[in-house]
Amino acid sequence: MYPKNRLATDYLYPYLFVTDHDKGYSIERYKEGLERGLQATEIHISPTGVWSTDNKDGSSTQSYECLGYHACTAPLLSGFLNSGSPVIVHYPGGGQIRIK
């Protein structure tokens, strides 16, 4: 299923975002997600599944990666979820929900 058709709660289950191209780099991507989450005040997931962060130092990170579409984003999402930072999923039209 294309990420934009997902329910917000689907993002709580990273295994739903594994792709056929997830070979290697899982540990590195998990660590990246964990580190980015630890540095973030919030993690955002757009209506199309692209992630971004608002960071504790006042900066932000904008990704082009679509969770569940680009390779190795499932372990990245696992790291986000385990970081303890709030994860907010945005809906088309401006709605949002905090899932973690």
Residue pairs with C-beta under 8 A, 6 or more apart in sequence:
2 49
2 69
3 17
3 48
3 49
3 66
3 67
3 68
3 69
4 47
4 48
4 49
6 16
6 49
6 68
8 89
8 91
8 97
8 99
9 99
10 16
11 17
11 45
11 67
11 77
11 87
11 89
11 99
12 81
12 99
12 100
14 74
14 75
14 77
14 78
14 81
15 74
16 68
16 74
17 67
17 68
17 73
17 74
17 77
18 68
18 74
19 68
19 69
19 70
19 71
19 72
19 73
19 74
21 71
21 72
22 71
22 72
22 74
22 75
23 71
24 72
25 71
25 72
25 75
26 72
26 75
27 75
29 72
29 73
29 75
29 76
29 79
30 75
30 76
30 78
30 79
31 79
32 76
32 79
33 75
33 76
33 77
33 78
33 79
33 80
33 82
33 83
34 79
34 80
34 82
34 83
35 79
35 83
36 43
36 53
36 61
36 79
36 80
36 83
37 43
37 53
37 79
37 80
37 81
37 82
37 83
37 84
37 85
38 83
38 84
38 85
39 53
39 55
39 56
39 57
40 53
40 54
40 55
40 56
40 61
40 83
40 85
41 54
41 55
41 56
41 85
41 86
42 53
42 54
42 85
42 86
42 87
42 88
43 51
43 52
43 53
43 80
43 83
43 85
43 86
43 87
43 88
44 51
44 52
44 53
44 54
44 88
44 89
44 90
45 51
45 67
45 87
45 88
45 89
45 90
46 52
46 90
47 90
47 91
47 92
48 66
49 66
49 67
49 68
49 69
50 63
50 64
50 65
50 66
50 67
51 63
51 65
51 67
51 73
51 76
51 77
51 80
52 60
52 61
52 62
52 63
53 60
53 61
53 85
54 60
55 61
65 73
65 76
66 73
67 73
67 74
67 76
67 77
68 74
80 87
81 87
81 100
86 98
86 100
87 98
87 99
87 100
88 96
88 97
88 98
88 99
89 96
89 97
89 99
90 96
91 97
